[in-house]
Amino acid sequence: MITTSIFPGRYVQGAGALDLVSEEAGRLGQSALVVIDPFVNEFLHERVSDALQALNTVTEVFGGESSQVEIDRLVDIAKAKGSDVILGIGGGKAMDTAKAVAFAMSCPVVIVPTLASTDAPCSALSVIYTADGAFERYLLLPRNPYVVLVDTALIAKAPVRFLASGMGDALATWFEAESCRVRRAGNMTGRPGTMTAYALSRVCYDTLMEYGRLAITACEQGVVTPALERVVEANTLLSGLGFESGGLASCHAIHNGLTTQEATHTYWHGEKVTIGVLASLFLTDEPVERINRVYDFCMDVGLPVTLAEIGLESPSDEVLFAVAEASCAQGETIHNEPHEVSPQTVVWALRMADAEGRRRRVARR
């Protein structure tokens, strides 16, 4: 059996790492188009400008949605300016857009996440949404980013919710990779992953369980600690390698189904993935001890454990069937689970996950 794993070209992490961005991007090109998140541009403009001083750049503020319309707009600018390297700075959608622009331009991309809120930075993948925020498709890219540069001092100053959301996204990594390993399902390359990918997925899960609460406390204080460094690496590198080279299954498919409901659009990717993880616990018949541990973890770090906490207050059967049907669409990763799934079983799993979350919320009061 042929197995395949893929990795970013270089991963740089630590407090003050942003100061290295000109050096890292300058190795790859002469003129950079900088796609910068609006929030980052507003609040960190001077810090970013100082870091980019040694680089020839044109800066464009990201339009807010990783859509084909936005990608096309930025490609036109890159072509007009003669950009030969793309630099994406900000959150997950800004980075996905920068990667898609670099692909269209056939040039290298450097990714600088200012949040540890998703595993998008390291992947050879862009998630494309419609202009109004519904999941549209995955854009599979021919290679991973050339450089991923993570300044943990910036991440420590971001609102805690972003770090927690990244933990929710990372929490799915081992569960989905394990389903793919058992099924021998293909990862994002179309082939099964290597033992390295599955092992890193487990390290991701173990890191979250051990250091997650301490990392939240560090972020609440705005300080960089070893626990924060470990969780940022888990959210960004380990989760990125794990999902891409280990594979996806029900957790992200259920997330994609949840995006069909407009009420969920104001919630973060990792928050919706968390609901997918909780539903998957019942969909795949995980042991009670693990169910308890995952619910306790989610509540400790501030992740949602009920549908109401992602905007679906008392959803009807019709709403949940719409979510489930989208989750089970042909080609969705839910079919990488080792057993057959259907919209009905997904609805049951969502109902069970929500009921258990509500029960535990009451019990903690």
C-alpha positions, 0 to 999 in steps of 0.5 A: 500500500502506498502512503503519503504525507505532506508538510509545509516547507518551513515552520517558524514559531516563537515570541517576536517571530514576526521580525523575521518575515522580511528575511523569510519572504525575501528568500522567495521573491522580490515583490510581495503582495500582502493580503492582510486581515482588516482587524490586523491592519487596524490594530497592528498596522505599525507593527506589521509595517516595521516588520515589512520595511526591508521588503518591497510590498503592496498591501491589500486589505482582505475583503472578509470572505474567502470567496472566488470573487475576492480571490479574483480581485486580488489576483488582478492586483498581483498581476498588475503589480508584478508580485512574485510572492504572496504574503497572507497575514491574519486569520484563517479566511485571509490565509486561505485566500492568500494561498488561493491567490498564490496558486493562481499566480504560480508563485510562493506563499508565506503565511503569518497567522495572527491567531491560533484559531484554525489549522489552515496555515500549514495546509495545501488547501483553501476552503472556499465559501460563497460571498454570504459565508456558506461552504462551497468547496475545497481548493486542493493546492499543489503544495503546502506554504513555503513558510509558516511564521507564527508570532506567539506574542501576537497570539497571546494578545488576541481574545481568548475565544480565538485560541479556544476555537483553534483548540476546537478545530484541533480537537477533531484531528485525532478522531478523524485521522483515527477513523481514516486509519481504520478505514484506510481512507485517503487523506487530502492527497487521496492516499492513506497517511503514513504512521507519522501522520497518525502519530502526530494526530495523537500528539495533537490530542494529548497536547490539548488535553494536558495543556489546554486549560493552562494555555487559556489562562496564559492567553487571558493574561496576555503572556507567552508560556510553555503551555501556550507555545505547545497549544499554539503548535498543536492548533497550527502545526500538529492539527494541520499535519494531522488533518491533511496527512491523516485525513478528515471524517465526520467532524468537519463534514458536520461542520460543513453541514452546519454552515448551511444554516445562516444562524451559525455564520457568526460563529467561528470555524472551530466552534462549529467543528467542536459540535461536529466532534461531540456529535461524532462521539455518539456517531462512532460509539466512543467509550464513555470515559473519552466522552466525559473527557472531551465534554469536560475539556470543551467546557473548561476551555470555553468551547460550545457543547450545545447547538444553542451556543452556535446559534441553533436554539431549539432547532426543528427536525427540518433544520437538522435534516438539512444539516445532516443531508449536507454533511452526508452529501456525495464526496463528503468526508463523513464517508471516511468513517469505518461504518455506514452513516446516513442523514438520520444517524447524523440527526440522532447524533446531533440531538444526543450531543446537544442533549448531553451538553445541556445536561452537563451545563445544568450539572455544572451550575 
